[in-house]
Amino acid sequence: MRLAEKGFDVIAAVEIWAQVQTLKQQAAQRDVRLQVEKLDVTDEGDRRKALTWDVEVLVNNAGVGEGGSTLDIPAANIRREFEVNVTGPLLLTQGIAKQMVKRGKGRIVWVSSREGLNVNPFTGIYAASKHAIEAIAETMAMELQEFGVEVATVNPGPFLTGFNDRMFQTWQSWEDDPSERLFDYAKLAFPRAQFDPEPVYATMTAVAAGEVDTYRNLEPKQMIDETKRLQQAPWDRKTTDGLGTRSRQLQASYDMEPETPIAV
């Protein structure tokens, strides 16, 4: 909607047909015009349909979050995480990027995550999918450079949109044996207080519009130094550090209340 307000012709994709009319109504209330299309990135027919849209700027924002220990999440949930977050968007991008190459210009924005750069307890599978996006985007930037196609990433941190907290409820639908789980997920919550999402909305819009030309765009910016420090930390870590004790980061999932905002 913000891109439409800037004058872009926006194709707004939703996952299921039931969302089409809702988004059209929201756009009308905001007095913007959107071309609303059903696009499930895991659906080959939907991806093929998208190739008829002559896309000049692609924002890969499809994603789901699966919460839980890397040792507990069932196989089907792991596969779905990667199909939605990695495989589907990449297959969609392959076709659209080749159209951009023929045109000699274009822009691809991958919505990654701060967890594409760091990790937290119980979000390891989600973080793994976003680490994969980081590898894909950085490689794609090198591969498309000579063809005039820009590639950028947006890395949202912990924003209070509901996404993070819902990730810690997915265990309720697992098809597994609860007695075999290492953790009682009814006692756990997303381990960090969360920010107001306005900065990431603004940054994502600016990157898509080409108003920002930095490759990596992390929000909130006050977490950049912490993110870099945590990227460095594994180089100094010993395999025996803290062995036999619960990690401070994991304990935070027990201590934190769901949907806790950052104190301002």
N, C-alpha and C positions, 0 to 999 in steps of 0.2 A: 504493500500500500504506500509506503514511503517512496519507493522508486516510481510508482505511478504518479505520485504528487510532484516528483521532479521532472515529469514529462516522458518517462520511459513507457514503451508499449510492453506491458508485463504479462507474461504467461504464468499464472499462479497455479502450481500443481498441488493436488491433494491426493491422499492415499486411496480413499474409497469414494464411490459415487455419492454416498449420503452426505459427504462434506461439501459437495459442489454448490448446492443452493445456499447453504449456510454462509459460505465465503462470499458468494455473490451479494447476499443481503448485507453482510458486514461492509463490503466495498461500497454499496449504494448509500449506506448510512454515513460513510466517511466521504462520500461524493468523489470517489475515484472509479476509474474504469479498469477492470481486470479481465483478461481472458482466462477463465477458470477451467482447468483440465484435470481429469483423473489420470494420475501417473503413479502407479506402484512400481518402483524401480526394480522389484524382483519379478515383474511380469514382462515377458519378452514382447508380447503384443503392445503393451503400453510403451516400452522403450522404442519399438519400431515406429509407433505413431508419433513420438516426439521428434523423429528425424524429419517430419514434414513441416516443422514449425519455424525453420530457418533461424535458429537461436544464435544470437550474437554475444550474449553474456549468459553463462551458465553458472548458477549457484547451487552447488550440491549440498543440500541441507537435510536430506532424508536420513533418519537415524532413530534407533531404539536403544534403550538402556536396560541391560540385564544385571541386576544386583545379586551378589552372593559370592561366596568363596570360590576361587578357581578349582577347588577340590569337590565342590558340591553341585555346581550348576549342571543340569542334565545335558546330554549330547544334543538333543533337538534345539534347546535354547541357545547353546553355543553356536550351532550352525545358523540359526536364524539371525543371531547378532551379526555374523559376518556377511550373510546374504544381503541384509538390509543396509548395513553400514559401509560395506566394502565392495562386494562383488557386484551388486545391482548398480550402484552409482558408477563404478568403473566401466561396466559394460555400456551404460548409457552415455558416459563421457567419450568412450572410444568413437562412437559414431558421430557425435556432435563435434568433437575436436577435429575430426577429419574434414568435416564441412568447413570449419574455421580455417584449416590449413589451405583448402582450395580458395577461400576468400582472401587469404593473406592477412587476416586479423581476427581477433576475438579475445574474450576474457573468460577464464574458468576460475571460480572461487570455491575452494573446498572448505566446508565448515567442519573443522576438526574439533579440538577441545584442548583445554589445558591438560587433560589426561592423555592427550597424544604426546605430551612432553614429560609428564610426571605420572604418578600412580597414587591411588588411595586404597586402603583395605576394602574388600568386597565390591570393587568396581574393576577388577583386573581384566575381565573378559571385554567389557566395554572399552577400557583403556587400550587393550590389545588391538581392537578394531580401529581405534583412532591413531595408534602408533602406525598401523598399516597405512592409514590415510596419509600420514605425514610422509612415509616413504614413497608412496605413489605420487603425491603432489610435488615433492622435491625432484623426483626423477622426471616427472612430466614437464616441469618447468625447464629442465635442461633439454629435453627432447623436442619441445615446441618452440624454443627460443628462435631458431633460425627461420621459423615459419611465421613469425610475427604474432604469435598467440601468447598472451599474458597468463600466468598462473599465480594465484595467491591463496593463502590460508587465513582463516579466522579461527581463533582459539578461545572460545568462551570458558571462563572459569566457573565457580559455583554461583550461579544466578538463581534467584528465587522465582522460578517459572513453574514449579511443580515437577519438572522433569527428573531432578535428582531424587526427590522424595518418592516418586512413583517407582523409580528403579529399585528401591528397597522394599517394594511390595510384590515384585514379580514371583517371588518364591511361593506365594499362595496358590499359584497355578501349576507348579512343577509336577510332572508325572514321575515321581521317584519314591523311595522309601524314606520317610522323614527320620526314622530311627538311625539311618546311616549317615545323617548330616553331621558335620563337625560343629556347626553352630546353630543356635536357636535364633532364627531371624526375627521372631516376634519381639526380641529384646534389642534389636539393632536399628540404627537410623543413619542417614547420610552424615558423615563425620565432620562436617564443617558448617559454620554459619554462612549464610548466603546473601549475596548482594542484590540490590535493585537492578533489574535488567536493562534499564534505559541506555547505559553506555554501549552495550554490545549491539543493541538495535541500531544505534547511530553509526557505529563503526562498520557493521556488516553492510549497511546501506551505502556508506561512503566508499567502501572497497568495491562493491558491485558496480557502483556508478563511475568508478575510475577516478574519484576525487582523492583517493589515497593510493600510493603506488608502492608501499612497503610489502614485501613478500609475506612476512609473518605478522599477524595482528592479534595480539593477546589482550583480552579485556577480563577484569579491570586492570588498568595499567599499574596499579599499586602492587600487583602480584608478580610483576615481571622479575624483580630481583629475587624473590623467593623461588620462583620457577627455575631460574638459572642456577641458583644454589642447589636445589634438589636434583637438577640434572647432573651436577658435579659430584654429589654425595656418593653414588655407588663406586666411584673410583677409590674412595678411602675406606669403604666398608669392609669389615672382616666377616667371614662366614660364621664366626662364633660370637659376634656382637649380640648381646642380650639373649643368648640362647637359654631357653628354659623359662623365660619371662614373657609376658604379653607386651607387645609393642605399644608405644604411646599413641601412635596413629590409630591402631585397632581399638584401643580403649576408648578413644573419642567416639566411636560408633555406639558404644554402650552409654556414654555420658550425654550425648547430644539429643535434644528434643527435635522431632521432625519440624521442618519449615521454620527453622530459627533464623531470623534476619540478622545481618551485621548491625551491631550497635552503632548509631551515628550521634 
